[in-house]
Amino acid sequence: MPAYELMFIVKSDLDDEQVNTATDRVHQLIVANGGSVTRTSSWGKRRLAYAVGPHREGYYVVSNFTIDASKIVEMERVLKISDTVFRHLLVRRDRPLPADTEVVVPEMSAEDVAYFEQQERLAVEAEESEPDAAAATVAPEPEAGEDGEDGEDEEEEEVETAGDAGEEVS
């Protein structure tokens, strides 16, 4: 199986226990799709290079794992709809890291399975209702001259003022 590296950022407003739970859910997702997590490194809370919506900080986690390439699309789909992970980057490695050891991943409970199914349903509902919401919120841009002023009058006034000021000084 191919080796992958996943870096994901968890919301900064969560406490340590919730960050660990979010990390475990990502690992459970990998295991549920037939993969195995080989190494995980938590980088802790860091400032983002730029604001992502309301987020300016996040908990960085890097996980190395192996999984069948056909399962990657499903994994990324679930990561995109996650309510705790707001950014992720998945990279395929040329070869596994040396001296990888298996990470123990807790079993996925029925509550976790129900949670992922609920997130999937909410994402589908949001995609279906989104085109209508987007069309309703787009307002037409005002055409030039519609507000009663055009930039040409302002430019002429500036030129006249500059000319008047020049005549008074001379």
GUBAPA-684259 format. One record per residue: z, x, y of N, C-alpha, C, O in turn. Coordinates in pm, whole numbers, plus 50000, padded with zeros to 5 digits. Each point is the difference from the previous one (the first is absolute). Layout:
ZXYZXYZXYZXY
...
# end
This chain:
500005008449882500004991650118500005008950124500605010750001
498734984750104499965007750124501375000350069500814990849985
499435019850089501255001650075499774995750145498945002650057
502054991050002499934995150138501255003950075501055002649941
498824997650191501155001950088499984988550100498984997350063
502144996249951500144988650090501075003150104501155002649965
498474997150161500985001050108500074986150062498984994250037
502235000749974500154987050064501165000550099500935008049985
498994983350116501014999450105500664986449994499344989650004
501985010649985500814987949992500594997350137500315009350074
499854977949961500534996250131501335006950029500835001549911
499355002650212501195007750038501254991350020501115005350002
498724981750011501174991550022500764996749871500984992650004
498575012749883500684997749873501085010549979499905011250051
501144985249874501035009949968499585007949875498964997149940
501855012950023499645009049889499794992549869499095003249924
501744987050050499884992349875498684992349996499344999649896
500274994450216498744992650006498805009449989498984996349942
501135015750113498925009949987499865004149854498895001049949
502235001249983499965003349857499424988649918499255002349906
501084985350131499444988449931498494999450021499264997149906
500295005450217498564999950029499285010949920498914997849948
501715014050042499425010949923499944996349852499005002849933
502054991050016500024995649860498924989649973499385000049893
500384991250204498964989749981498615006449993499164995749922
500615014450159498715007049993499865006849864498934999549939
502155006750014499975006449868499804989849889499285002649903
501354985750109499824989449902498574995049999499464996649895
499935003050221498594996150010499125009749923499074995949931
501215017050082499235010249929500174998349850499025000149926
502224998350030500294998649856499414987049947499484999849888
500604989350189499454987149957498485000849979499454992449921
499895016750151498555001649985499645010849899498855004449994
502125000049927499725009449893500085014650040499525008649926
501074994550186500125013950046501385005649972500874993149947
499315019650090501325006149988500255008850122499145007950039
502034990550019500395007650119500535013549953500885000649914
498595010250142500425013349958500935006850098500855008049959
499034989150169500855006550099500074991250125499004994050040
502175005550021500174992650125500835008450095501005006249961
498594994050163500725007550103500174991150122499024995050056
502215003049984500284992150120500165009550117500855008949997
498354989250106500045008750117500984995050105500305007150096
500194980949887500964994450096499314993250117498794997950001
502034998750098499514992850117499375009850098500605010050038
498174986950002499275008650093499304991650106499704988249980
500055018150132499264993650109498525000049965499475010049951
499864978850074498574998849974499215007050111500485001450112
498335002949855499145006650099499594990250109499815004050115
500054983149850499674989750097500634987049952500294998449882
499924992450209500634987349966499064991949912498804999150026
501764995049871499264991249910500624986250018501014996849937
498394995150149500604987250032501345002650067500075007750096
501014986049854501325002350060500695012649947501085003550049
498335003249854500655011349933499695013250070498845003250028
502225004450000499875013450057500585010549907499765012050018
501004983649880500595008849900499834993649864499744988049989
500425020149907499924994849864500545009949901500135011950029
500194983249852500465008549890498785004249920499284991649946
500495021650045498865005449927500415002949856501065005849975
498114990049930500225002749858498685004649940498954994050026
501095016849893498815005049933500264999249850501005005149950
498074988449978500124998749855498745005349933498894997350044
501305010349849498895004749917500054992149870501074997849944
497774998150008499954992049879498645001049935499045005050059
500884990149818498724998849930499794985349969500944992849967
497815002950043499664986049974498504999349974499255008650046
500344981349883498594997849973499294996750133500524992250080
498335013649941499284998450128499654985450029499894996350116
499934995649782499644986050021501154991850059499774988950049
501455016249946501174992750050500315003150147500884993750058
498425015750001500285004250137499734988750101500764998350095
498184994249885499664989250093501134989850004500394995650108
500125000749777501104990349994501245005650067500704992950072
499595019849905501175006350060499925000050153500974996550067
497895007349986499845000350146500064986050060500514998150110
498974992049817500064986250048501454995550016500354993850101
500485009249801501414996150006500735007950110500864994450068
498815018349949500645007850106499654994650139500845000550090
497954994549927499594994750129500784987550040500214997550118
500214994749783500714987650032501525001649991500734990250016
499735021749960501445002449990500674997450134499455003150105
501754991249891500724997350124500895011650042500534999950111
499665010149803500825011550036499175012550026500375008150085
498534993749844499115011450019498944995850101499244990749975
500715016350140499024995950101498835009850015499034996850068
501055015049870498875009249996500065007749870501085003049949
497755000249996499955008249879498695007849997499004996250061
501045014849864498825008249980500015004449854500965006249954
497984990549975499895003249859498885010149982498864997750042
501465013649895499055011049983499935003649853501035001249933
497755000750015499855004749863500075015249998499325006750078
501514998649835500175014549988499025005449898499654993249904
499915019150117499085006449906500695002449866499394998549894
501885005150111500775002349878501464996450029500425000450116
500344996249781501414996950024500775012150051499605011549977
501474985950092500855010950048500655007049881500334993349902
499865019650104500655007049888501464996049989500664996950099
499835003349778501414997249968500434986050045501144998150042
497954992249949500394986350032500944994849893499845002849881
501134989750163500924993649907499964985050021499754995350111
500474997549785499954985450005501164994650083501145004349983
498584986450107501024993450081500384987149930499124992549957
502165004850032500464987649936499834988650099500565000350109
498674989849850499734988550085500714988049938499804997149882
501014995850196500684988349945499004989349959498934998650060
501434993849838499134989449951499814989450108500904997650081
497954996149919499714989650096500614987049950499704995549889
501154998450193500664987649960499074988250027498975001450065
501434987249884499224987850022499964996650149499014994650049
502075008650024500034997550144498965008550073499344995450093
500525017249863499025008950061498584995149975499165000250090
500584995449788498674994749967499724987850086498904998650054
502084992549959499834988150083499775003850146499214993650070
501485016849976499855004750137498565004650026499394996150099
500075012249811498635004950016498994988649994499025000150075
501204990149838499104988649992500054991850128498974995250048
502245003150009500154992650124499275007250114499334993750081
500815019649926499325007750103498484998649988499304999250101
500215000449776498574998549977499524986450049498974999150066
501794990349903499634986650045500014999150152499104994250059
501935011750005500074999750146498835007450063499464995750102
500145015449838498875007650052498704992149989499195000150092
500624993049797498804991949981499984988550101498964997150059
502184996549961500094989150097499725005050142499334993350078
501195018549954499775005650133498535003350021499464997850109
499875007649788498585003250012499174987350018499035000050074
501374989249857499244987550011500184993650136499064994250054
502145006750005500254993650128499685009050119499934995150112
499895017849867499795009550109498714997650079500055000650123
498794996549814498794998050081500154988750101499495001150112
501214987949852500194988950093500895004350115499744996650116
501325010849854500935004450105499315009850094500224999550121
498955009349827499325009950083499014993250094499885004150116
499434985749838499034992950083500714992450112499464999050110
501734995849863500734992250098500605008950109500184995450113
500145016949856500665008650097499055007950088500435005850100
498294994749867499045007650079499574991650119499454989149983
500805015950137499624993050122498745006550056499855012249993
499254979650062498785006050056500345008450123500894996550078
498405014649937500225008750115499324994050122498894994649989
501745006250130499374994650120498765008250035499985012349988
498994980750056498775006750038500155006050140500874995850077
498305013849956500065006450130499744989950110499064992149990
501775008050114499814990850111500664986749979500014991850092
500555005549792500604987249971501294998050078500344988650033
500385022149997501284998850069499824999350153500994999350073
497785000949975499754998550143499915013250075499655000150118
500655010849818499925013050065499095009049920500004999449877
499245008950189499275010349928500315013350065500325000850119
499585009649802500385013350044499185005250116500445009350068
498374985049958499125005150105500634998350137499905008950084
500764979549942500614997650130501105010150027500125004950112
500694998449787501085009650016499465013850035500565007050084
498334996949852499425013050028499495000750144500175010150068
499194979049977499494999950136501135001150100499875007150100
501264986049876501135000750091500545014250007500345004950108
499755001949776500505013649999499095009250080500495008850072
498214989349917499065008450073500134997650150499995009550079
500144977849961500144996850142501295005850055500025005350110
501074993749814501295005350044499915015050018500495005450100
498885001349807499875014450010499165003650123500295009850069
498674982449956499175002650117500754997650129499855007750095
500954981849910500794996950118501035010850027500205004250114
500445000449777501035010350017499365012950050500605007150080
498194996049874499325012050043499634999550148500055010150068
499584978049981499624998750138501205001450092499885005950108
501274988849852501195000750084500515014550012500465004150106
499455003449787500505013650000499105009050086500505009150065
498214988549935499065008850071500225000050144499285006950073
# end
